[in-house]
Amino acid sequence: MSSIFNHAIRYYDLNVNPAKKAGTMGMEESKEMLFWTEEEYREFAVAMMDKPLSYYAFEMLYWCGIREGEMLELTPADFDFENKTVTINKSYQRLKGRDVITTPKTKKRNRVVKMPEFLSEEMQDCMKQYYSLKPNDRIFPVTKHYLSHEMDRGCKETGVKRIRIHDLRHSHVSLLIDMGFTVLAISDRVGHESEKITYRYAHLFPSRQTEMAERLNSKREEIQAEENLYEENGEILCQ
């Protein structure tokens, strides 16, 4: 991209190269990206169990890969426990002392996420702890500051490295990549365009060059074996 703009500067009187101003965003993104392994998250989660609200909030963030604002605006009406799904169609923000509910910026963010069975059961237990929770009440009536404080507490108690709340989303994607899911499947789950998943997480996808070379070698050996068999059969017929 930068070379195209350089060409335009040289031959078409473009004043500046906007690509240079933008910088190497991909490299910066990968450097800043931190995530927990499943073992690190489990250790952290145990420390959260003394506060059920915190525990269930972090469970949703880690095992569904949803955004912090999406989690904070979840209501009982968003859950379908028969099908073990949660609908993501809004986000919560606190602006100038007011609760602000926003709609998804893109169609991709509007999605239905399948929960693992254990998480579906946990969220049912979570809602039972409320005395009178209405369908459109927030399940997690806390702030982003509260969650950040709780993460500080959990990391201090366990010694697990401190990451950002948003990095739990990176941790979920990393887990799915490690489990072998495709870019398309992951992008549908987390509400990202597939090219963004490739762009941001390319360094986490294992290289398949070795597998490709081995399969090409096997294919060549199969062809060679067929040729040898053909030659042997030809000699027999000649005799």
QUIKAGI-V448239 format. One record per residue. N is the residue number from 1. RES is the residue in one letter. D_CENTER is the distance of its C-alpha to the mean C-alpha in Angstrom with 1 decimal. Layout:
n = {N:N}
res = {RES:RES}
d_center = {D_CENTER:D_CENTER}
This chain:
n = {1:2:3:4:5:6:7:8:9:10:11:12:13:14:15:16:17:18:19:20:21:22:23:24:25:26:27:28:29:30:31:32:33:34:35:36:37:38:39:40:41:42:43:44:45:46:47:48:49:50:51:52:53:54:55:56:57:58:59:60:61:62:63:64:65:66:67:68:69:70:71:72:73:74:75:76:77:78:79:80:81:82:83:84:85:86:87:88:89:90:91:92:93:94:95:96:97:98:99:100:101:102:103:104:105:106:107:108:109:110:111:112:113:114:115:116:117:118:119:120:121:122:123:124:125:126:127:128:129:130:131:132:133:134:135:136:137:138:139:140:141:142:143:144:145:146:147:148:149:150:151:152:153:154:155:156:157:158:159:160:161:162:163:164:165:166:167:168:169:170:171:172:173:174:175:176:177:178:179:180:181:182:183:184:185:186:187:188:189:190:191:192:193:194:195:196:197:198:199:200:201:202:203:204:205:206:207:208:209:210:211:212:213:214:215:216:217:218:219:220:221:222:223:224:225:226:227:228:229:230:231:232:233:234:235:236:237:238:239}
res = {M:S:S:I:F:N:H:A:I:R:Y:Y:D:L:N:V:N:P:A:K:K:A:G:T:M:G:M:E:E:S:K:E:M:L:F:W:T:E:E:E:Y:R:E:F:A:V:A:M:M:D:K:P:L:S:Y:Y:A:F:E:M:L:Y:W:C:G:I:R:E:G:E:M:L:E:L:T:P:A:D:F:D:F:E:N:K:T:V:T:I:N:K:S:Y:Q:R:L:K:G:R:D:V:I:T:T:P:K:T:K:K:R:N:R:V:V:K:M:P:E:F:L:S:E:E:M:Q:D:C:M:K:Q:Y:Y:S:L:K:P:N:D:R:I:F:P:V:T:K:H:Y:L:S:H:E:M:D:R:G:C:K:E:T:G:V:K:R:I:R:I:H:D:L:R:H:S:H:V:S:L:L:I:D:M:G:F:T:V:L:A:I:S:D:R:V:G:H:E:S:E:K:I:T:Y:R:Y:A:H:L:F:P:S:R:Q:T:E:M:A:E:R:L:N:S:K:R:E:E:I:Q:A:E:E:N:L:Y:E:E:N:G:E:I:L:C:Q}
d_center = {27.2:29.2:32.0:32.4:32.9:35.3:37.3:37.5:38.8:41.4:42.7:41.8:42.3:38.8:39.0:35.7:32.6:29.7:27.2:28.8:28.4:24.7:24.4:21.8:18.6:16.5:18.2:18.0:14.3:13.9:16.7:15.3:11.8:12.2:10.5:12.2:13.0:13.5:17.1:16.7:14.7:17.4:20.1:18.9:18.6:22.2:23.4:22.0:24.0:27.1:25.5:24.1:22.7:20.6:19.6:18.4:16.5:14.5:14.1:12.6:10.1:9.1:9.6:8.3:5.3:7.9:9.5:12.6:15.1:13.8:14.3:17.6:19.0:18.5:21.9:23.5:23.9:20.2:20.2:21.7:22.4:24.5:21.6:19.0:16.9:15.9:16.4:14.5:17.2:18.0:17.2:19.4:20.9:24.1:26.3:29.8:30.2:29.1:26.3:24.8:22.8:21.1:20.0:16.8:17.4:16.5:17.0:13.5:12.4:15.1:13.8:14.5:12.0:13.6:14.0:15.2:18.9:19.2:16.9:19.0:22.1:21.0:20.4:23.8:25.3:23.8:25.5:28.7:29.1:29.9:33.5:33.2:29.7:30.0:27.7:26.6:26.6:23.6:22.5:21.3:24.1:23.1:22.1:19.4:22.2:22.7:19.2:19.5:22.9:21.7:19.1:22.1:24.2:21.9:21.4:25.1:26.1:24.1:24.0:20.3:19.2:18.4:15.0:14.2:12.9:10.1:9.2:8.4:5.0:5.1:6.8:4.8:2.9:6.6:8.1:7.4:8.7:11.4:12.3:13.0:11.1:11.6:10.0:11.5:10.4:6.6:7.5:9.7:7.7:5.4:8.6:8.4:11.3:11.1:13.0:10.7:8.0:11.2:12.6:10.1:9.0:12.4:13.8:11.6:12.6:16.0:19.0:20.9:24.1:25.9:25.2:26.3:29.5:30.3:30.0:32.1:34.6:34.8:35.4:38.2:39.7:39.8:41.6:44.0:44.8:45.6:47.8:49.6:50.2:51.6:53.9:55.1:55.9:57.7:59.9:60.8:61.8:64.0:65.8}
